[in-house]
Amino acid sequence: MKKYFLLLPVLGAALAGCPSNSLKTAGSADGKPDILHAALDTTVAPGDDFFSYANGTWIKNNPIPASESSMGIGKKVQDEIYGRLRQTSIEAADAKATAGSNQQKIGDFWAVGMDSVKADRLGAAPLKAELDRIAAMKTVAEVPGVIAHEIPLGVRALIGPRVGQDDKNSDKMVLSLYQSGLGLPNRDYYFNTDTRTKNIRAEYLKHVTNTFKLLGQDAATAVANATRVMALETTLAKSSRKLEALRDPYANYNKMSIAKLNQLTPGTDWKAWFAQMGVPNADTVIVGQPEFYQTAGKLLKTAPLDDWKAYLSWQVARTFAPTLSSGFVNESFHFYGTVLNGAKALRPRWKRVLDMQEDALGDALGQLFVKEYFKPEAKARYDTLVKNMVTAFAEHIQKVDWMSAPTKVVALDKLHKITPKVGYPDKWKDYSNLKIDRSSLAENVMRANQWQYQYQLNKLGKPVDRTEWDMTPQTYNAYYNPSNNEIVLPAAQFAIPGLLDADADDAMVYGYTGASTIGHELTHGFDDQGSQYDAHGNLHEWWSKEDRKRFNARVNGIVKQFNGYTLLDSMHINGKATAGENIADLGGIVIGLDAFKKTKQYKEGKKVNGLTPVQRYFLGYALGWQSHQRDESLASRLLTDVHSPAQYRVNGPMADVPAFYEAFGIKPGQKLYRPDSTRVVIW
């Protein structure tokens, strides 16, 4: 049900950088480009800041564009993919495609999306029916019905229904309810008292006010309604769990009957409400955060009708603002792009349209993408790499001194039952009943959201489809799904900008893909969260109490280590919230290194541009996090992201790896040096 995403910093990492005094990428003796050497900043000692040593020259030569909050390898890969999908979309828009075909849908979505003149002419008109529905409410009793109508459209209003595998019975698809409904990223933004966050709250109130003005409200009414929105959301935020608390699978698993759910929220008829949402005869539901729903239930009885009208109108407007006229687009970008993330200019319209098209028709685009850009020989290479990483991980499990022999047997069984999905799915989503036309971008997005909502609802009461992917092959990311005990590795995740796969040596590939992606995802099945699921994907304790105690002691070590990193003068990494990702980063590095040691390149030991194979392996890992971001974006991620910032995804785990010390001659007194007794060893 939950997925543990690699989430390469949307600040991605980047590649194909140039040495500071050259316009060419440095090459190796055989003439192939050597992007690892080209990215080095040798003015930085590896033992002081390995991230900057590995990536410094690339970062200097690749400033953050005004339209972005970050720059990195993910952005470079995405730009290559954008270029390909843009051409595909242009050709589809110009073609006289058969009505109802994927090509027609891609073409029409693109054509109306790119028509900014039409969007400006329409203004907020595409939202009129939804806003009129809200305005027509006469009593608070009508609020649930309106929310039930808005949720399938993609509006995160008050409640968060989801469909997924039951954490304790992975063969069954169930309905869940999670905390939702906030316009700011999470609860901390409503309560933190530092100057940065207080300023964001003030700007948010202005943003909501300005959005209401764009909807035609006079200044006084807009201010009053924005105040209502802020008050209602703050009440919801008080009952929302913190980032780290959301990572406890047992605490966020509260299965109950509909009758018990009604008791949790007196006065709310959930059976009728679910029926309005189109949910087919649910008899039980998993409530992630009961205290949140208690508050939601109380608000449905006590909050005035005008508060609900303001809140629901705001949620509709903010959801679809990026699809509307330039006034809405610019206002939305000012807050969510500039205030929250520091971007200085709006991204080109064609990229924004492609992002929406990806959400709406991702599999249709994916079929075209893999056919042209992910060749069989590349898939074969990474299929083999996965097998080698599994073998190396099995050897590590057998050798660890903190896990008992009986638990090792079960751990190895779980490892060998992990399903690897490499490149692209064997079957694609069927969009035949999704209507896409040239009426408006907003309407296409609404219909696509409704299609996706119904697609998910249709899974209730049916067998789990364990072949399904939750990412498209053109996505630069990866994930581990504990309920399926699977790792999913999209084709785009293997891309190295400016370099053909055939020109990437094993040292680079085992670091860049083996450690930072494959090994990372494999170890998620055994981190502080994933280890609570068994080989069949069920939430079940399969460790002995002693094993769990010893493991938790090591986890506490990595939590303490990352809690100690201070950024932006006074902000800290949340070691508890990021523990799973930090464990996976460290595990991926040590497992990937042992897998690499079995390759011909390692055994030959030849240097490339003065770098040993092991040095290139560690640099390959750092390549995966080659990135930098604006302070505003970094501050936001420290509050909302379960991943550490890129620099610490390199420097943090490296400081715990003895082979890194040996490879680069790290000595006491250097900033990354940690005494043996303090180094975290898990795998």
HELIX and SHEET records of a PDB file:
HELIX    1   1 ILE A   35  ALA A   39  1                                   5    
HELIX    2   2 PHE A   50  ASN A   61  1                                  12    
HELIX    3   3 ILE A   73  ASP A   94  1                                  22    
HELIX    4   4 ASN A  102  GLY A  113  1                                  12    
HELIX    5   5 SER A  116  LEU A  122  1                                   7    
HELIX    6   6 ALA A  125  LEU A  127  5                                   3    
HELIX    7   7 LYS A  128  ALA A  135  1                                   8    
HELIX    8   8 VAL A  140  GLU A  142  5                                   3    
HELIX    9   9 VAL A  143  GLU A  150  1                                   8    
HELIX   10  10 ILE A  151  LEU A  153  5                                   3    
HELIX   11  11 ASP A  188  PHE A  191  1                                   4    
HELIX   12  12 THR A  195  LEU A  214  1                                  20    
HELIX   13  13 ALA A  219  LYS A  238  1                                  20    
HELIX   14  14 GLU A  244  ARG A  247  5                                   4    
HELIX   15  15 ILE A  258  LEU A  264  1                                   7    
HELIX   16  16 TRP A  270  GLN A  276  1                                   7    
HELIX   17  17 PRO A  290  THR A  302  1                                  13    
HELIX   18  18 LEU A  305  PHE A  320  1                                  16    
HELIX   19  19 ALA A  321  THR A  323  5                                   3    
HELIX   20  20 SER A  326  SER A  332  1                                   7    
HELIX   21  21 PHE A  333  VAL A  339  3                                   7    
HELIX   22  22 ARG A  349  TYR A  373  1                                  25    
HELIX   23  23 PRO A  376  LYS A  399  1                                  24    
HELIX   24  24 ALA A  405  HIS A  416  1                                  12    
HELIX   25  25 LEU A  441  LEU A  457  1                                  17    
HELIX   26  26 ALA A  491  PHE A  494  5                                   4    
HELIX   27  27 ASP A  501  ASP A  503  5                                   3    
HELIX   28  28 ASP A  506  VAL A  509  1                                   4    
HELIX   29  29 TYR A  510  GLY A  519  3                                  10    
HELIX   30  30 HIS A  520  HIS A  524  1                                   5    
HELIX   31  31 GLY A  530  GLN A  532  5                                   3    
HELIX   32  32 LYS A  545  ASN A  563  1                                  19    
HELIX   33  33 ALA A  579  PHE A  596  1                                  18    
HELIX   34  34 LYS A  600  GLU A  604  1                                   5    
HELIX   35  35 PRO A  613  LEU A  623  1                                  11    
HELIX   36  36 ASP A  631  THR A  640  1                                  10    
HELIX   37  37 ALA A  646  MET A  654  1                                   9    
HELIX   38  38 PRO A  658  PHE A  664  1                                   7    
HELIX   39  39 ASP A  676  THR A  678  5                                   3    
SHEET    1   A 4 TYR A   4  PHE A   5  0                                        
SHEET    2   A 4 TYR A 479  ASN A 481 -1                                        
SHEET    3   A 4 GLU A 486  PRO A 490 -1                                        
SHEET    4   A 4 THR A 419  GLY A 423  1                                        
SHEET    1   B 2 SER A  70  GLY A  72  0                                        
SHEET    2   B 2 SER A 627  GLN A 629 -1                                        
SHEET    1   C 4 ILE A 159  ASP A 166  0                                        
SHEET    2   C 4 ASN A 169  GLN A 179 -1                                        
SHEET    3   C 4 THR A 284  VAL A 287  1                                        
SHEET    4   C 4 LYS A 255  SER A 257 -1                                        
SHEET    1   D 2 THR A 566  LEU A 567  0                                        
SHEET    2   D 2 MET A 571  HIS A 572 -1                                        
END                                                                             
